[in-house]
Amino acid sequence: MRIDKFLKVSRIIKRRTVAKELCDAGKVKLNGRPAKAGSELKIGDKLEIGYGPRLLEVEIQQLRDNVSAKDAALLYTVLREEKQGDSI
């Protein structure tokens, strides 16, 4: 599954176009390396997403094309979340 699609399906980012723009701006890293929107994800991969004052690091648990809003958080595990340089 593409990174931009995963970010939308998992509801980490609300729109796929915004997810693509973040990737194009170098704000998304896949396993520590800058990622393109079309990069393919595998279960166990780690994503680091920086947007606004927020930094979110997640590990991929499941890859599904469709998921309900209440089950979206089951697709990933949050490893780290920071806001404006402070740990939350």
N, C-alpha and C positions, 0 to 999 in steps of 0.2 A: 504494500500500500504506500502511496506517495505521502510525504510528510505533510504537505498542505491539506490533503484530504483527511489525514488522521487528526490534525489539529482541529479541524472543523467538526468531524464526527464525534470526537471526544469532548467537544465543547470547551477546550482550552482557549481557542480563539473562535469568535462567533461567526466570522465569514471567511471563506476560503481565499478570497482575494486579499484580505488583510494578512492571512497566513503566508501567502505567496510574496507579498510585499516585504514582510519581515525576513523571509529567507533571502530575497534579493538584496536586502540591506545588510546581510551578514549577521542578523540578530538571532539566528537559530543555528545551533551546533548539534551534530549527530556524532555521538561517541567522541566528543572533544574536537571535532573538525567542523569548519563552516559547511553548512548543508544547502543544497539547492532544493527548491520546492518539489522537484520531481524525484528526489532521492528516495530509494525504496527502504522501508522500515522492516525490521524483523523483531520478533518477540525477544526481549532482553536488551534491545538497544536503549541507549540513554540519550535523551533530548535535553538541551539547555536552551530555554527561550527567554530572551530579554525584550521586554516591551514596556515603554514608559519607565517608571521608576522601579519596575518589578523584574525579578529574575526568578525563573522557575526551572527546576531540574526534575525530570520525571524518567521513570523506567517503563518501557512498554510491556504490558502484561497480556493484552489480547489485541488482535487486529480483526475488526468487523466493519463491514460496509455500512450497516445501519444499526443504531442502538437507541433505546429510549433515553430521554433526558435523565431519568433516575438511575439508569445503569451506565451512563457515560463515564463516571468516575472509576468504574471497574476496569476500564481499558488501560489504566496506567497507575503507577504508584508514585507519589510525590517524594522525592529524595531530599529536596532542599527548596525553600522558598524565601526570598529576601525582598525587602522593600526599602528603597532609598539607602542601601548599604547596611541595613539592620536585619538581623535574622528574625523571622516571625515564629 
